[in-house]
Each structure stands twice: as C-alpha cells, then as structure tokens.
C-alpha cells in the first residue's frame, strides 16, 4: 500500500508535483499514466525517498521509505534501468544489493533465472541492451520478495516476449496480494495489464479510477454514420448539444447524441443509413481526452496523432488517422 | 528465454527469510563486493604498489650511487624508503574518488540509497572500505619498498629499525595513504562528478600546496604547513625540529581535513536529492 497526502515537489519556480493525494491498493495492478514531464518519475522517486518532498508525505506500508528497516523486503523498485554501475557484472550488482540485507547468493541466482538473465549474468552491465537492463532492474526489485513493487516504464525496450513476461509477472504478483504500481506511456499495454489507473498531468492527479470506468467515462457519445444523404442528416442533427463533423463524402461523426437517437431521427425523416456505429473510446482515447489540457510539452499539432500510433489504437477512426 | 514467459515463479525455497534488516556490517559487506567487482580496483592497486616500490628503488639506487661517488657521510632513513608514496597517493586518490563519483555517473547511487535510505551509513561504510584498502595497500607497498631497496642499500646503508623515527615513518606511510584516501573520498562525495573531484583533489595536492609553499608572503607561509599534504607528510619525514607541526600533529591535521570534508559530504547527502 502506497499513500500520498498533499505530496508536492518544487524545483525553484517550477512545480513538478502539486499537492497530490492518492492511495495505491494492494492486490491489484495500478497504472500510473501521464505525459512526459507530468511528474510521474518525480512522484516515484519521492516514494523511494530519493527526492525529498517540498511538502506533504508519502508512505509505503504505513511508513516513510526512509524509516523502513529492511526496505528491499518492503518495496522493490525499478526506477531507472541504468541505476547500475556499468563496469560491474549483473551477478555482482545483484550480490552487492542483496548483501545490504543479508540476502544470500541462492536468491541472487534465483532472480537471475526468473528474469532470464542466466546467459549474460557474468557480463558487464555496460554492454547490456535496454531490454536486458530492464530485466536486471526487475531482478533487483524482486530480490527481497517485496510486498510492494514500483516499476517505472518496465516494458520499455523489451521485445514482445519480454512485454508478455512483465504483464504476466505483475498480474501474478498482484494476485498474491502485493501492491503493484507501474508507469507506462503505452496506453494499450496499460489497458491489458492494469486494474486501476492514476492519470497525472502537470503535477496533478486528473483521474483515479478503475480502468473500465475511465474508458466508459470517455467513450461518450461519438457515433459514426454513413449515409448517401449525409448532408441532410447533418442538418437534422444540428442542435445545441450535438456537433457533427464531416469525415468524407457520405460519412459523418456525431458527438452528443446516442446511436439510438440518430437512428430514430433518420427513420422518422426517411434518411437511408448504410452504417451506424457507436465508437467506443479506447483507454488511449480516454487518456488523450483527459490529458489534452495538461500536456507539458506540446509537440506540434500532429503530436497527439503520433502518440496514438505508438500503441494499438482500436478505435482510431480514419478521421483521427488523417488528422 | 521462452520459459520466462510462462507464469513466473516468484516464490521459491531460497526467498529471503530470517533477519533481513540493513545493518552497518551488511553495508560494509556490500561495499566490499562493490569495490572488488570493478576492474579498475584490480589495476589501480597494483599500480599503487609498483609506483611506491619503484620510486623507492630509484631513490635508493641513485642516492647510494651519488653518496658513494661524493664520499659524503650519509645515513639512509626510512623516509628514503617510503619516498614512493608521493606517487602512490595519486593512484589511491583516483581509486577513492571514483569509488563514490562512479556511483553518481552511472546511476548506481540510486540503488545504493534505495537499499540504505538513511544514507549516512552507506557513505560511512564505503568510506571505511576505501580507507582500509588504502591502508593495506600502503602496508604492502611499504613492505615491497623495503624488500627492493634492501639489496641496493647493502650493509653500509642499512636503515636502523631500532630508531623510533624509522619505526614511525614505516608505520606512517600506510597511515598517510589511508588519510589521503579519506580526504579524496570525501571530496568525491561532496562534488559527485568524477572529473571535477579528481581535478580538485590532484589540484589541491599537486598545485595549490606547491604554490602556497612558494609564495613568500607571510599569510601563505602561515597557512602552508596546515594544508593536507604538507601537514600529513610530516609523519613520513625524518625528525625536523624546525617544522611548524610535529609528525603526529601534522597527521592529525590531515585527518581533520578528511573528517571535516566527510562530515560536510554527509550533511549534503542527507539534504540533496539523489
């Protein structure tokens, strides 16, 4: 269990984290989403006692991290895959970390095996790929068999097999009643892995809800309508609560009206419909709509589209793709 | 690797059990593993010993040759035998600085502080390991120096081990290296950057001290004997009634430099974000 109360971090004039409150519950996977610079890493570093909060508190299993007598068995963290001396072998890195808690060589070999690092365990970490570095970081996080796991971008740089492995691992760990808190910029990955989601933007928590709720909240009322009489239908639909956008000839998108309402209206006026599709928002779309105003670094007008394409975007319409 | 994609077994027979609290002894063990699992340690320490003994041999060989030619009456002291630590200290400083700045440059410091969240014990444990290794290296270097100079000096110039001064110097050489390592380590912990810390340590020992000693103004003449190397090296020099500081006083000043610098580093380590 991780609890933050009024957690704030300022660097000079700049506020990285602005008085956030949240609780990460045991027994489920909690995803931490946010655009670059939103405060994800700063928050995780404050949880781990690496950065000192300007004000507010954050506790792990009821205590500030710095008060934990045996931190590795309470919290395992992958904060930065490069938190390893590049001149040391993976085995020796893990031995050194384990030694601080009196954890023996047997457990070191065990986490090496669990993370599939046997072949490279004796090699110096400097030559590791990003994916191997992530596996080593996860191995270190698992050393103490901790009750709480904090993983910052754990699937970064992993191959598809590694991504699947991380997904199974975190689900398995949470099923054992542990607290799992992971950040990722891959929305699609989060949709498959997380049970609960915290969205942070500009240092504030802008959503804190189960994955299903977040998707439901954003999949409002967009309906795709294909009709040879699209222009006529658009006129009929015009109203204070609805907006109609023309996607291409004979294809419109309606926001603010349900598929049923559109269908009934069309039937009443004898408009022929070729297609009537409610567009369910993906987690990705939900995230985009939530963070639209909170993106720290806008990357040109096409920025949003680029991000969408990184993950799988089941609900991306032709309109979105072209935008 | 495909085996890892199945449901991972996180629990097994060897999962940590019993007392897993972080203790100072365990931090020492961790720092010991860290030091010896870097290649740099394995070449810096032999270089230190070779430098110390090599210089000692040269001093003995060419010194004896000169005195024999000039026919002067001269007594070789232990100070001549440990003369090599002037060079050995540079290698030890590099080791001590990199022991801590290497953690910052690679990001390892975040792993270190995560496992030792109160921070100060980790700083002290690493410092103790570095100082102890510097001392033992100094012992080895001094023994090898003695061995290689023994045949060169011959019966005529044998160092009198019965003299208290010579005993003090031979014991003082490893102690001096240990104290210099402490200062270098503390400066590394203060500055956190390898290049900056190495430049500061070597600049202080090689440039600042010589410059201060050269400038004939009263202010510099007053300060000069209290600078780390000038003060500490009194311990490995022959008795000199004119010296401002006695051997052990001078050594105390060097240790004080290291302790104050390490205390400052500890305060900053507590305060700064890692």
Contacts between the chains, C-beta under 8 A, distances in Angstrom:
chain1	res1	chain2	res2	distance
A	45	B	273	7.5
A	45	B	274	7.9
A	48	B	110	7.9
A	48	B	114	5.6
A	49	B	113	7.3
A	49	B	114	7.6
A	49	B	117	4.7
A	50	B	110	5.9
A	50	B	113	6.1
A	50	B	114	7.1
A	50	B	273	6.6
A	50	B	274	4.4
A	51	B	273	4.3
A	51	B	274	7.4
A	52	B	271	7.6
A	52	B	273	6.2
A	65	B	117	5.5
A	66	B	117	4.3
A	66	B	118	6.1
A	67	B	117	7.9
A	68	B	117	6.4
A	69	B	21	4.7
A	69	B	22	6.8
A	70	B	20	4.5
A	70	B	21	4.9
A	70	B	22	6.4
A	71	B	22	7.1
A	71	B	114	6.5
A	71	B	115	6.4
A	71	B	117	5.7
A	72	B	16	8.0
A	72	B	20	7.0
A	72	B	114	8.0
A	72	B	115	6.1
A	73	B	16	6.3
A	73	B	20	5.1
A	77	B	114	6.2
A	79	B	110	6.2
A	79	B	114	7.7
A	80	B	107	5.8
A	80	B	110	6.2
A	82	B	106	7.0
A	82	B	107	4.5
A	83	B	107	4.5
A	83	B	108	6.3
A	83	B	109	7.9
A	83	B	110	4.2
A	83	B	111	4.6
A	83	B	114	7.9
A	84	B	106	6.7
A	84	B	107	6.9
A	84	B	108	5.9
A	84	B	111	6.6
A	85	B	34	7.4
A	85	B	38	7.0
A	85	B	102	6.2
A	85	B	103	6.7
A	85	B	106	4.6
A	85	B	108	4.2
A	86	B	106	5.2
A	87	B	38	5.0
A	87	B	39	6.2
A	87	B	40	6.9
A	87	B	102	7.5
A	87	B	106	7.7
A	88	B	34	7.3
A	88	B	37	5.0
A	88	B	38	6.2
A	89	B	37	6.8
A	92	B	33	6.5
A	92	B	34	7.9
A	92	B	37	3.6
A	93	B	37	7.9
A	93	B	111	7.8
A	95	B	33	5.3
A	95	B	37	7.6
A	96	B	30	4.9
A	96	B	31	7.9
A	96	B	33	4.4
A	96	B	34	4.7
A	96	B	37	6.9
A	97	B	30	7.2
A	97	B	111	6.0
A	97	B	115	5.8
A	99	B	26	6.0
A	99	B	29	4.6
A	99	B	30	3.9
A	99	B	33	5.6
A	100	B	22	5.5
A	100	B	26	5.3
A	100	B	27	5.7
A	100	B	29	7.9
A	100	B	30	4.5
A	100	B	115	4.2
A	100	B	116	6.2
A	101	B	16	6.9
A	101	B	20	4.4
A	101	B	21	7.4
A	101	B	22	6.0
A	101	B	26	6.6
A	101	B	115	7.0
A	102	B	16	8.0
A	102	B	18	7.7
A	102	B	19	6.6
A	102	B	20	5.8
A	102	B	21	7.9
A	102	B	23	7.7
A	102	B	26	5.3
A	103	B	16	4.6
A	103	B	20	6.4
A	104	B	14	7.1
A	104	B	16	7.8
A	106	B	13	7.9
A	106	B	14	3.8
A	107	B	14	4.8
A	107	B	15	6.5
A	107	B	16	5.7
A	109	B	14	7.8
A	110	B	12	5.7
A	110	B	14	5.1
A	110	B	15	7.7
A	114	B	4	7.1
A	114	B	8	5.7
A	114	B	9	6.8
A	114	B	10	6.8
A	115	B	4	6.9
A	116	B	1	4.7
A	116	B	3	7.5
A	116	B	4	4.0
A	140	B	111	6.8
A	142	B	10	6.4
A	143	B	16	7.5
A	144	B	16	5.8
A	144	B	20	6.6
A	145	B	10	7.0
A	145	B	11	6.9
A	145	B	15	4.5
A	145	B	16	5.8
A	161	B	1	6.6
A	161	B	2	7.0
A	161	B	4	8.0
A	161	B	5	5.4
A	164	B	5	5.4
A	165	B	4	5.2
A	165	B	5	4.9
A	165	B	8	7.1
A	168	B	5	7.0
A	168	B	6	7.4
A	168	B	7	5.7
A	168	B	8	6.3
A	169	B	8	4.8
A	169	B	10	7.5
A	172	B	7	5.6
A	172	B	8	5.9
A	172	B	10	6.8
A	173	B	10	6.3
A	176	B	10	7.4
A	176	B	11	7.8
